[in-house]
Amino acid sequence: MIKVILSGCCGHMGKVITNLVAEQVDMTIVAGVDLRKEELSYPVYSEFSDVQETADVIIDFSHPNCLDGLLAYSVNKGVPAVVCTTGLSCCQIDAIREAAKTVPMFFSGNMSLGINLLAALVKKAAQVLGDKADIEIIEAHHNLKLDAPSGTANMLLDAAIEGLDKEMIPEYDRHSRRQQRPKNEIGMHSIRGGTIVGEHEVIFAGKDEIVTLSHSARSKEVFAVGAVKAAAFMVGKEPRLYDMTDLVSE
Ligand SMILES: NC(=O)c1ccc[n+]([C@@H]2O[C@H](COP(=O)([O-])OP(=O)(O)OC[C@H]3O[C@@H](n4cnc5c(N)ncnc54)[C@H](O)[C@@H]3O)[C@@H](O)[C@H]2O)c1
């Protein structure tokens, strides 16, 4: 039986993970960590340092503020972690890389298989279309989302830059300047409203033709399924940083 600590257990994704794990025969949640206090089927602590139970893996859908405590716990106890929280700073991503030298760490801005396929297609399209197209990335999410652009939009930006194989500047706000679009920028646009689960679109706008690649998530379960799979995958792995590429190529 795989024992899980769920970080952010009282949030939207925490609830979806709790329900999904309840359906698994070989996995159980032994403790949760959340600033909110809710009555759940397992004990909930406000900090990792308070957790009493032993576990095989951590699943994290919480807030960047939670990361320090999570990494300290993970490294001290040797418990692998699947970090799904987005909006992390570059320093925080470096801290995950550092922790991965001693304990297996899984990190992905998007846990859906479809999005990871989209990223591969974006990289390919950027390789083929190269300088011939201007790239714009548009994402839409529900009105409760805190970070913008989404972690997935940043992941798609990285995929496009990798495909182009040259330095590009992400442009988040064109309203403050009046000038033509330079060739070396990628536009990043965020829409927030209602209960939109997650829409991502990458436009390659060339001369007289436009190629559009897109993904639409219809429920949060697509991310939960990926996270639960990743948690099972991480048990017993060697310390290093893992991502969805490792999971889908297993
Ligand atoms: N990687 C992915 O595929 C993916 C998919 C969906 C959501 N996410 C990310 O997961 C995170 C959570 O998403 P959500 O929709 O469940 O958000 P949410 O706001 O509903 O839930 C976050 C939970 O974390 C708790 N929390 C906040 N700060 C904390 C702290 N310092 N210590 C402990 N708990 C704390 C909150 O009380 C809340 O219950 C976000 O960063 C979101 O962008 C990632």
The ligand as an ORCA input file, in Angstrom:
! r2SCAN-3c Opt
* xyz 0 1
  N       0.662     21.008    -12.335
  C      -0.627     20.865    -12.667
  O      -1.012     20.107    -13.562
  C      -1.669     21.674    -11.938
  C      -3.038     21.480    -12.188
  C      -3.971     22.192    -11.417
  C      -3.527     23.088    -10.448
  N      -2.183     23.267    -10.270
  C      -1.664     24.171     -9.243
  O      -1.857     23.563     -7.966
  C      -2.002     24.607     -6.987
  C      -3.292     24.409     -6.211
  O      -4.391     24.526     -7.083
  P      -5.898     24.558     -6.512
  O      -6.756     24.883     -7.678
  O      -6.171     23.316     -5.726
  O      -5.791     25.810     -5.536
  P      -6.622     26.102     -4.192
  O      -6.357     27.525     -3.858
  O      -8.025     25.625     -4.314
  O      -5.905     25.163     -3.101
  C      -4.659     25.459     -2.524
  C      -4.658     24.942     -1.085
  O      -3.351     25.172     -0.546
  C      -3.509     25.688      0.779
  N      -2.333     26.495      1.140
  C      -2.024     27.754      0.728
  N      -0.869     28.164      1.283
  C      -0.432     27.141      2.048
  C       0.718     26.954      2.864
  N       1.651     27.908      3.011
  N       0.828     25.787      3.543
  C      -0.126     24.819      3.421
  N      -1.223     24.932      2.647
  C      -1.368     26.082      1.975
  C      -4.785     26.529      0.745
  O      -5.330     26.672      2.047
  C      -5.662     25.697     -0.195
  O      -6.480     24.780      0.514
  C      -1.948     25.931     -7.775
  O      -0.620     26.402     -7.771
  C      -2.370     25.515     -9.171
  O      -1.922     26.394    -10.181
  C      -1.259     22.576    -10.980
*
